Amino acid sequence: MPIFEYRCKDCGGKFELFRSFSNTDPVCCPDCDSQNTIKLLSTFASSGGGSGDFSSSASSCCSENFG
């Protein structure tokens, strides 16, 4: 079940909620019990390592060009 982020339009509180994609029930703010909430656009973080991680090559590139 995914985690969704929400913001309450009444009190401004932000919160996360485990919720299935098929659940259409209103979302209530845990701080003020308002149903005036909006789903936020979430970003995903990834811990690098492996061929997709270019931080070491970027630092060597910078030291070659500017060092």
MMTF fields as JSON, N, C-alpha, C and O atoms, coordinates in Angstrom:
{
  "mmtfVersion": "1.0.0",
  "mmtfProducer": "UNKNOWN",
  "numBonds": 267,
  "numAtoms": 268,
  "numGroups": 67,
  "numChains": 1,
  "numModels": 1,
  "chainsPerModel": [1],
  "groupsPerChain": [67],
  "chainIdList": ["A"],
  "bondAtomList": [4, 2, 8, 6, 12, 10, 16, 14, 20, 18, 24, 22, 28, 26, 32, 30, 36, 34, 40, 38, 44, 42, 48, 46, 52, 50, 56, 54, 60, 58, 64, 62, 68, 66, 72, 70, 76, 74, 80, 78, 84, 82, 88, 86, 92, 90, 96, 94, 100, 98, 104, 102, 108, 106, 112, 110, 116, 114, 120, 118, 124, 122, 128, 126, 132, 130, 136, 134, 140, 138, 144, 142, 148, 146, 152, 150, 156, 154, 160, 158, 164, 162, 168, 166, 172, 170, 176, 174, 180, 178, 184, 182, 188, 186, 192, 190, 196, 194, 200, 198, 204, 202, 208, 206, 212, 210, 216, 214, 220, 218, 224, 222, 228, 226, 232, 230, 236, 234, 240, 238, 244, 242, 248, 246, 252, 250, 256, 254, 260, 258, 264, 262],
  "bondOrderList": [1, 1, 1, 1, 1, 1, 1, 1, 1, 1, 1, 1, 1, 1, 1, 1, 1, 1, 1, 1, 1, 1, 1, 1, 1, 1, 1, 1, 1, 1, 1, 1, 1, 1, 1, 1, 1, 1, 1, 1, 1, 1, 1, 1, 1, 1, 1, 1, 1, 1, 1, 1, 1, 1, 1, 1, 1, 1, 1, 1, 1, 1, 1, 1, 1, 1],
  "groupList": [{"groupName": "MET", "atomNameList": ["N", "CA", "C", "O"], "elementList": ["N", "C", "C", "O"], "formalChargeList": [0, 0, 0, 0], "bondAtomList": [1, 0, 2, 1, 3, 2], "bondOrderList": [1, 1, 2], "singleLetterCode": "M", "chemCompType": "L-PEPTIDE LINKING"}, {"groupName": "PRO", "atomNameList": ["N", "CA", "C", "O"], "elementList": ["N", "C", "C", "O"], "formalChargeList": [0, 0, 0, 0], "bondAtomList": [1, 0, 2, 1, 3, 2], "bondOrderList": [1, 1, 2], "singleLetterCode": "P", "chemCompType": "L-PEPTIDE LINKING"}, {"groupName": "ILE", "atomNameList": ["N", "CA", "C", "O"], "elementList": ["N", "C", "C", "O"], "formalChargeList": [0, 0, 0, 0], "bondAtomList": [1, 0, 2, 1, 3, 2], "bondOrderList": [1, 1, 2], "singleLetterCode": "I", "chemCompType": "L-PEPTIDE LINKING"}, {"groupName": "PHE", "atomNameList": ["N", "CA", "C", "O"], "elementList": ["N", "C", "C", "O"], "formalChargeList": [0, 0, 0, 0], "bondAtomList": [1, 0, 2, 1, 3, 2], "bondOrderList": [1, 1, 2], "singleLetterCode": "F", "chemCompType": "L-PEPTIDE LINKING"}, {"groupName": "GLU", "atomNameList": ["N", "CA", "C", "O"], "elementList": ["N", "C", "C", "O"], "formalChargeList": [0, 0, 0, 0], "bondAtomList": [1, 0, 2, 1, 3, 2], "bondOrderList": [1, 1, 2], "singleLetterCode": "E", "chemCompType": "L-PEPTIDE LINKING"}, {"groupName": "TYR", "atomNameList": ["N", "CA", "C", "O"], "elementList": ["N", "C", "C", "O"], "formalChargeList": [0, 0, 0, 0], "bondAtomList": [1, 0, 2, 1, 3, 2], "bondOrderList": [1, 1, 2], "singleLetterCode": "Y", "chemCompType": "L-PEPTIDE LINKING"}, {"groupName": "ARG", "atomNameList": ["N", "CA", "C", "O"], "elementList": ["N", "C", "C", "O"], "formalChargeList": [0, 0, 0, 0], "bondAtomList": [1, 0, 2, 1, 3, 2], "bondOrderList": [1, 1, 2], "singleLetterCode": "R", "chemCompType": "L-PEPTIDE LINKING"}, {"groupName": "CYS", "atomNameList": ["N", "CA", "C", "O"], "elementList": ["N", "C", "C", "O"], "formalChargeList": [0, 0, 0, 0], "bondAtomList": [1, 0, 2, 1, 3, 2], "bondOrderList": [1, 1, 2], "singleLetterCode": "C", "chemCompType": "L-PEPTIDE LINKING"}, {"groupName": "LYS", "atomNameList": ["N", "CA", "C", "O"], "elementList": ["N", "C", "C", "O"], "formalChargeList": [0, 0, 0, 0], "bondAtomList": [1, 0, 2, 1, 3, 2], "bondOrderList": [1, 1, 2], "singleLetterCode": "K", "chemCompType": "L-PEPTIDE LINKING"}, {"groupName": "ASP", "atomNameList": ["N", "CA", "C", "O"], "elementList": ["N", "C", "C", "O"], "formalChargeList": [0, 0, 0, 0], "bondAtomList": [1, 0, 2, 1, 3, 2], "bondOrderList": [1, 1, 2], "singleLetterCode": "D", "chemCompType": "L-PEPTIDE LINKING"}, {"groupName": "GLY", "atomNameList": ["N", "CA", "C", "O"], "elementList": ["N", "C", "C", "O"], "formalChargeList": [0, 0, 0, 0], "bondAtomList": [1, 0, 2, 1, 3, 2], "bondOrderList": [1, 1, 2], "singleLetterCode": "G", "chemCompType": "PEPTIDE LINKING"}, {"groupName": "LEU", "atomNameList": ["N", "CA", "C", "O"], "elementList": ["N", "C", "C", "O"], "formalChargeList": [0, 0, 0, 0], "bondAtomList": [1, 0, 2, 1, 3, 2], "bondOrderList": [1, 1, 2], "singleLetterCode": "L", "chemCompType": "L-PEPTIDE LINKING"}, {"groupName": "SER", "atomNameList": ["N", "CA", "C", "O"], "elementList": ["N", "C", "C", "O"], "formalChargeList": [0, 0, 0, 0], "bondAtomList": [1, 0, 2, 1, 3, 2], "bondOrderList": [1, 1, 2], "singleLetterCode": "S", "chemCompType": "L-PEPTIDE LINKING"}, {"groupName": "ASN", "atomNameList": ["N", "CA", "C", "O"], "elementList": ["N", "C", "C", "O"], "formalChargeList": [0, 0, 0, 0], "bondAtomList": [1, 0, 2, 1, 3, 2], "bondOrderList": [1, 1, 2], "singleLetterCode": "N", "chemCompType": "L-PEPTIDE LINKING"}, {"groupName": "THR", "atomNameList": ["N", "CA", "C", "O"], "elementList": ["N", "C", "C", "O"], "formalChargeList": [0, 0, 0, 0], "bondAtomList": [1, 0, 2, 1, 3, 2], "bondOrderList": [1, 1, 2], "singleLetterCode": "T", "chemCompType": "L-PEPTIDE LINKING"}, {"groupName": "VAL", "atomNameList": ["N", "CA", "C", "O"], "elementList": ["N", "C", "C", "O"], "formalChargeList": [0, 0, 0, 0], "bondAtomList": [1, 0, 2, 1, 3, 2], "bondOrderList": [1, 1, 2], "singleLetterCode": "V", "chemCompType": "L-PEPTIDE LINKING"}, {"groupName": "GLN", "atomNameList": ["N", "CA", "C", "O"], "elementList": ["N", "C", "C", "O"], "formalChargeList": [0, 0, 0, 0], "bondAtomList": [1, 0, 2, 1, 3, 2], "bondOrderList": [1, 1, 2], "singleLetterCode": "Q", "chemCompType": "L-PEPTIDE LINKING"}, {"groupName": "ALA", "atomNameList": ["N", "CA", "C", "O"], "elementList": ["N", "C", "C", "O"], "formalChargeList": [0, 0, 0, 0], "bondAtomList": [1, 0, 2, 1, 3, 2], "bondOrderList": [1, 1, 2], "singleLetterCode": "A", "chemCompType": "L-PEPTIDE LINKING"}],
  "groupTypeList": [0, 1, 2, 3, 4, 5, 6, 7, 8, 9, 7, 10, 10, 8, 3, 4, 11, 3, 6, 12, 3, 12, 13, 14, 9, 1, 15, 7, 7, 1, 9, 7, 9, 12, 16, 13, 14, 2, 8, 11, 11, 12, 14, 3, 17, 12, 12, 10, 10, 10, 12, 10, 9, 3, 12, 12, 12, 17, 12, 12, 7, 7, 12, 4, 13, 3, 10],
  "groupIdList": [1, 2, 3, 4, 5, 6, 7, 8, 9, 10, 11, 12, 13, 14, 15, 16, 17, 18, 19, 20, 21, 22, 23, 24, 25, 26, 27, 28, 29, 30, 31, 32, 33, 34, 35, 36, 37, 38, 39, 40, 41, 42, 43, 44, 45, 46, 47, 48, 49, 50, 51, 52, 53, 54, 55, 56, 57, 58, 59, 60, 61, 62, 63, 64, 65, 66, 67],
  "secStructList": [7, 7, 3, 3, 3, 3, 3, 3, 6, 6, 6, 7, 7, 3, 3, 3, 3, 3, 7, 7, 6, 6, 7, 7, 1, 7, 7, 7, 7, 6, 6, 6, 7, 7, 1, 7, 3, 3, 3, 7, 7, 7, 7, 7, 7, 7, 7, 7, 7, 1, 6, 6, 7, 7, 2, 2, 2, 2, 2, 2, 2, 2, 2, 2, 2, 2, 7],
  "xCoordList": [0.859, 0.0, 0.908, 1.822, 0.664, 1.521, 1.27, 0.217, 2.255, 2.153, 1.899, 2.643, 0.855, 0.536, 0.754, 0.561, 1.157, 1.329, 0.152, -0.296, -0.335, -1.475, -1.162, -0.308, -1.868, -1.817, -3.236, -4.105, -3.469, -4.785, -4.9, -4.044, -5.955, -6.173, -6.666, -6.58, -7.179, -7.7, -6.611, -6.49, -5.819, -4.808, -3.387, -2.462, -3.204, -1.873, -1.0, 0.146, -1.514, -0.728, -0.437, -1.258, 0.735, 1.112, 1.197, 1.64, 0.761, 0.793, 0.868, 0.553, 1.294, 1.381, 0.333, -0.058, -0.117, -1.179, -0.979, -0.814, -0.993, -1.032, -2.434, -3.413, -2.535, -3.866, -3.821, -2.895, -4.809, -4.851, -5.305, -5.992, -4.909, -5.292, -6.805, -7.355, -7.471, -8.913, -9.761, -10.974, -9.144, -9.881, -10.294, -9.443, -11.593, -12.098, -12.728, -13.348, -12.566, -13.111, -12.409, -11.244, -13.093, -12.45, -11.291, -11.325, -10.269, -9.102, -9.26, -9.467, -9.162, -9.305, -7.941, -7.071, -7.762, -6.533, -6.439, -7.406, -5.302, -5.166, -5.066, -5.27, -4.754, -4.624, -5.952, -6.244, -6.768, -7.997, -9.27, -10.362, -9.138, -10.269, -11.001, -12.121, -10.406, -11.023, -10.886, -9.9, -11.872, -11.789, -11.318, -11.303, -10.938, -10.477, -8.968, -8.151, -8.62, -7.228, -6.93, -7.824, -5.659, -5.231, -4.044, -3.209, -3.988, -2.872, -1.712, -1.884, -0.518, 0.67, 1.411, 1.296, 2.156, 2.997, 4.259, 5.016, 4.48, 5.62, 6.823, 6.688, 7.997, 9.227, 9.821, 9.585, 10.576, 11.194, 12.681, 13.315, 13.23, 14.664, 15.284, 14.669, 16.485, 17.185, 18.586, 19.251, 19.037, 20.424, 21.243, 20.968, 22.245, 23.06, 23.903, 23.623, 24.906, 25.779, 25.573, 24.434, 26.586, 26.418, 26.669, 27.177, 26.32, 26.661, 25.909, 26.36, 24.782, 24.024, 24.569, 24.151, 25.503, 26.047, 27.238, 28.261, 27.118, 28.183, 28.916, 29.698, 28.688, 29.298, 30.819, 31.491, 31.39, 32.847, 33.447, 34.504, 32.807, 33.332, 33.177, 34.016, 32.127, 31.937, 33.011, 33.501, 33.391, 34.422, 35.781, 36.563, 36.093, 37.378, 37.399, 38.437, 36.266, 36.171, 36.436, 37.166, 35.857, 36.029, 37.489, 38.036, 38.116, 39.486, 40.442, 41.453, 40.112, 40.951, 40.807, 41.792, 39.592, 39.358, 39.719, 40.089, 39.615, 39.793, 40.911, 41.165, 41.591, 42.56, 43.909, 44.854],
  "yCoordList": [-1.17, 0.0, 1.236, 1.33, 2.172, 3.358, 4.378, 4.391, 5.217, 6.336, 7.596, 7.904, 8.314, 9.573, 10.725, 10.573, 11.876, 13.079, 14.015, 14.164, 14.637, 15.549, 16.835, 16.864, 17.901, 19.165, 19.603, 19.512, 20.077, 20.57, 22.029, 22.847, 22.352, 23.735, 24.623, 25.847, 24.035, 24.836, 25.219, 26.389, 24.242, 24.542, 24.567, 24.994, 24.105, 24.113, 22.936, 22.858, 22.017, 20.864, 19.92, 19.755, 19.301, 18.287, 16.95, 16.864, 15.899, 14.573, 13.515, 13.767, 12.318, 11.176, 10.154, 10.068, 9.377, 8.411, 7.187, 7.314, 5.984, 4.748, 4.629, 4.691, 4.461, 4.468, 3.689, 3.854, 2.847, 2.092, 3.015, 4.01, 2.663, 3.464, 3.492, 4.473, 2.416, 2.317, 3.006, 3.134, 3.448, 4.086, 5.505, 6.345, 5.758, 7.081, 7.84, 8.885, 7.312, 7.998, 9.345, 9.484, 10.332, 11.624, 11.46, 10.602, 12.291, 12.261, 13.36, 14.522, 12.997, 13.955, 14.329, 13.473, 15.585, 16.081, 15.548, 15.656, 14.98, 14.474, 15.591, 15.34, 16.826, 17.937, 18.618, 18.919, 18.864, 19.632, 18.91, 19.475, 17.677, 16.849, 17.421, 16.996, 18.366, 18.916, 17.924, 17.193, 17.908, 17.109, 17.957, 17.482, 19.19, 20.114, 19.896, 20.754, 18.736, 18.353, 18.164, 17.882, 18.325, 18.075, 17.117, 17.146, 16.273, 15.352, 16.119, 16.848, 15.948, 16.637, 15.76, 14.535, 16.372, 15.656, 15.238, 16.087, 13.953, 13.439, 13.248, 13.035, 13.328, 13.024, 11.762, 11.436, 11.069, 9.834, 10.06, 10.711, 9.532, 9.624, 8.258, 7.228, 8.264, 7.015, 7.142, 8.159, 6.113, 6.126, 5.513, 4.397, 6.235, 5.825, 4.601, 3.845, 4.416, 3.253, 2.41, 2.073, 2.074, 1.326, 2.215, 3.327, 1.733, 2.447, 3.759, 4.627, 3.936, 5.172, 6.297, 7.446, 5.984, 6.992, 7.668, 7.025, 8.948, 9.635, 10.641, 11.438, 10.631, 11.644, 11.545, 12.577, 10.329, 10.216, 10.681, 11.311, 10.39, 10.837, 12.348, 12.994, 12.915, 14.356, 15.073, 16.114, 14.537, 15.205, 15.098, 16.047, 13.956, 13.843, 14.745, 15.311, 14.873, 15.753, 17.197, 17.922, 17.604, 18.985, 19.231, 20.298, 18.258, 18.459, 18.514, 19.215, 17.76, 17.801, 19.144, 19.702, 19.66, 20.896, 22.144, 23.163, 22.075, 23.281, 23.138, 24.081, 22.005, 21.777, 22.04, 21.896],
  "zCoordList": [0.0, 0.0, 0.0, 0.819, -0.9, -1.001, 0.106, 0.743, 0.31, 1.246, 0.431, -0.501, 0.784, 0.11, 1.083, 2.289, 0.553, 1.352, 1.088, -0.048, 2.146, 2.046, 2.793, 3.679, 2.42, 3.147, 3.421, 2.554, 4.627, 5.016, 4.595, 4.932, 3.863, 3.422, 4.554, 4.454, 5.624, 6.738, 7.742, 8.103, 8.196, 9.219, 8.667, 9.358, 7.413, 6.805, 7.177, 6.736, 7.978, 8.397, 7.245, 6.343, 7.281, 6.295, 7.007, 8.152, 6.304, 6.906, 5.822, 4.659, 6.227, 5.329, 5.738, 6.902, 4.746, 5.0, 4.116, 2.902, 4.73, 3.957, 3.392, 4.135, 2.094, 1.476, 0.175, -0.62, -0.047, -1.295, -2.425, -2.196, -3.645, -4.81, -5.006, -5.508, -4.611, -4.85, -3.777, -3.943, -2.687, -1.596, -2.017, -2.307, -2.046, -2.439, -1.268, -1.464, -0.052, 1.126, 1.316, 0.945, 1.883, 2.15, 3.128, 4.01, 2.96, 3.839, 4.875, 4.526, 6.147, 7.246, 7.805, 7.967, 8.093, 8.703, 10.136, 10.89, 10.524, 11.899, 12.939, 14.127, 12.511, 13.457, 13.765, 14.922, 12.716, 12.936, 12.474, 12.552, 11.997, 11.536, 10.326, 10.04, 9.612, 8.411, 7.253, 7.165, 6.38, 5.16, 3.985, 2.849, 4.236, 3.199, 2.981, 3.317, 2.414, 2.227, 0.741, -0.057, 0.389, -0.991, -0.981, -0.076, -1.998, -2.15, -2.765, -3.742, -2.18, -2.674, -3.661, -3.62, -4.53, -5.455, -4.712, -4.242, -4.606, -3.861, -4.769, -5.974, -4.167, -4.884, -4.296, -3.133, -5.087, -4.637, -4.47, -5.301, -3.412, -3.169, -3.39, -3.114, -3.883, -4.123, -3.572, -3.773, -2.879, -2.435, -3.546, -3.987, -3.998, -5.132, -4.841, -3.91, -5.618, -5.518, -6.753, -7.077, -7.421, -8.644, -9.835, -9.693, -11.001, -12.229, -12.385, -13.132, -11.71, -11.828, -10.973, -11.122, -10.072, -9.171, -9.838, -10.073, -10.144, -10.852, -9.98, -10.499, -8.676, -7.821, -7.823, -7.804, -7.847, -7.829, -9.144, -9.141, -10.267, -11.55, -11.693, -12.321, -11.125, -11.192, -10.406, -10.844, -9.247, -8.464, -9.126, -9.067, -9.765, -10.449, -11.686, -12.029, -12.341, -13.503, -13.076, -13.752, -11.983, -11.505, -11.105, -11.387, -10.456, -10.022, -11.214, -11.174, -12.287, -13.482, -14.188, -14.673, -14.245, -14.976, -14.182, -14.765, -12.866, -12.054, -11.04, -10.291, -10.981, -9.92, -10.364, -9.588]
}
